[in-house]
Amino acid sequence: MADSLRPGIGWIRSNKDFYKPYIDGNGNQSYATPHSEDTVRGFGILHADPSEVSEQKFLDALEWGVKAKGRYHYEFSQIYDYLKKDKAEPDATDVRILGVVVTGSVQDFYSLIDQTYVRGVTLGSVVEKY
């Protein structure tokens, strides 16, 4: 399936094969390019428990947004409709979680060392306004 541009969502990869590693023209293993922040959607969790990050939690948040008919109702509806395709409603297999953003101090992150659910890490920093 080809990429498609949908209002309110941005570029959406409907072919999950895009995310699998592949052999590039030089014979090296390559990976998909990271998505920019304006082409992905996320959701928050209340606790620092990684088991709370799930496809179903995303769908729960999405369904709440559709029913609330608030400020971002159009965006919630577009995502919901995209995921459900020709079904009555989307299910967890329609959602792909690409990663999580974790905030905290350096000491907070020590507990993540050698955890099986951590596949890659990028550290950043926030500085006071100059």
C-alpha positions as CSV (number, residue, x, y, z in Angstrom):
1,M,0.0,0.0,0.0
2,A,1.2,3.5,-0.7
3,D,1.7,6.4,1.7
4,S,-1.3,8.6,1.9
5,L,-1.9,12.2,3.1
6,R,-5.0,12.5,5.2
7,P,-6.3,15.8,6.6
8,G,-5.6,16.1,10.3
9,I,-3.2,13.2,10.5
10,G,-0.3,14.0,8.1
11,W,1.7,11.2,6.4
12,I,0.5,7.8,7.4
13,R,2.3,4.6,6.6
14,S,-0.4,2.0,6.1
15,N,2.2,-0.7,5.2
16,K,3.8,-2.0,8.3
17,D,6.5,-3.6,6.3
18,F,8.0,-0.1,6.0
19,Y,9.1,-0.3,9.6
20,K,11.0,-3.6,9.2
21,P,14.8,-3.6,8.8
22,Y,16.0,-3.9,5.2
23,I,19.2,-4.3,3.2
24,D,20.1,-1.1,1.5
25,G,21.9,-0.6,-1.8
26,N,25.3,-1.0,-0.1
27,G,24.4,-4.3,1.4
28,N,24.0,-2.8,4.9
29,Q,21.1,-3.3,7.2
30,S,19.0,-0.1,7.4
31,Y,15.9,1.0,9.3
32,A,13.0,3.3,8.7
33,T,13.6,7.0,9.1
34,P,12.2,8.5,12.3
35,H,8.9,10.3,12.1
36,S,8.8,14.0,12.9
37,E,6.7,15.2,15.8
38,D,3.9,16.5,13.5
39,T,3.3,13.2,11.9
40,V,2.7,11.0,14.9
41,R,0.1,11.0,17.6
42,G,0.5,10.1,21.3
43,F,-1.3,9.7,24.6
44,G,-0.4,10.2,28.2
45,I,-0.4,7.7,31.1
46,L,-0.9,8.5,34.8
47,H,1.8,6.3,36.2
48,A,5.4,5.4,35.4
49,D,4.5,1.8,34.8
50,P,5.5,0.7,31.3
51,S,2.7,-1.9,31.2
52,E,0.3,1.0,31.0
53,V,1.5,1.8,27.5
54,S,-0.6,-0.3,25.2
55,E,-2.5,-0.2,22.0
56,Q,-5.8,-0.5,24.0
57,K,-4.9,2.5,26.1
58,F,-4.4,4.5,22.9
59,L,-7.8,3.4,21.6
60,D,-9.4,4.2,24.9
61,A,-8.0,7.8,24.7
62,L,-9.0,8.0,21.1
63,E,-12.6,6.9,21.7
64,W,-12.8,9.4,24.6
65,G,-11.7,12.2,22.3
66,V,-14.3,11.2,19.6
67,K,-17.1,11.1,22.2
68,A,-16.0,14.3,24.0
69,K,-16.5,16.5,20.8
70,G,-14.1,19.0,22.2
71,R,-11.4,21.2,20.6
72,Y,-9.7,18.4,18.7
73,H,-12.7,16.4,17.8
74,Y,-11.9,16.5,14.0
75,E,-8.4,15.1,14.6
76,F,-9.7,12.4,16.9
77,S,-12.4,11.4,14.3
78,Q,-9.9,11.3,11.5
79,I,-7.5,9.0,13.3
80,Y,-10.4,6.8,14.5
81,D,-11.8,6.5,11.0
82,Y,-8.4,5.8,9.5
83,L,-7.7,3.0,12.0
84,K,-11.2,1.3,11.7
85,K,-11.1,1.3,7.9
86,D,-14.2,-0.7,6.9
87,K,-14.9,-2.2,10.3
88,A,-17.4,-1.0,12.9
89,E,-14.6,0.2,15.2
90,P,-10.8,-0.1,15.4
91,D,-9.1,-2.8,17.5
92,A,-5.7,-3.0,19.2
93,T,-4.1,-4.7,16.1
94,D,-4.8,-1.5,14.1
95,V,-2.5,0.5,16.4
96,R,1.3,0.5,16.2
97,I,3.2,2.0,19.2
98,L,6.6,3.2,17.9
99,G,8.0,4.3,21.2
100,V,7.6,6.4,24.4
101,V,8.9,9.6,25.7
102,V,10.2,9.5,29.3
103,T,11.1,12.5,31.3
104,G,13.2,12.7,34.5
105,S,16.6,13.1,35.9
106,V,19.7,11.0,35.0
107,Q,19.2,9.1,38.3
108,D,15.6,8.3,37.3
109,F,16.8,6.5,34.1
110,Y,19.2,4.1,35.9
111,S,16.3,1.8,36.6
112,L,15.8,1.4,32.8
113,I,19.3,-0.2,32.3
114,D,19.0,-3.8,31.0
115,Q,15.2,-3.7,30.9
116,T,13.9,-6.0,28.1
117,Y,11.3,-3.5,27.0
118,V,13.9,-0.8,26.2
119,R,15.0,-1.3,22.6
120,G,16.7,2.1,22.0
121,V,17.4,5.3,23.9
122,T,18.1,8.9,22.8
123,L,19.0,11.3,25.6
124,G,18.2,15.0,25.3
125,S,18.3,18.0,27.6
126,V,16.3,21.0,28.4
127,V,18.1,24.2,29.2
128,E,16.9,27.5,30.7
129,K,16.1,30.3,28.2
130,Y,19.3,32.1,27.2
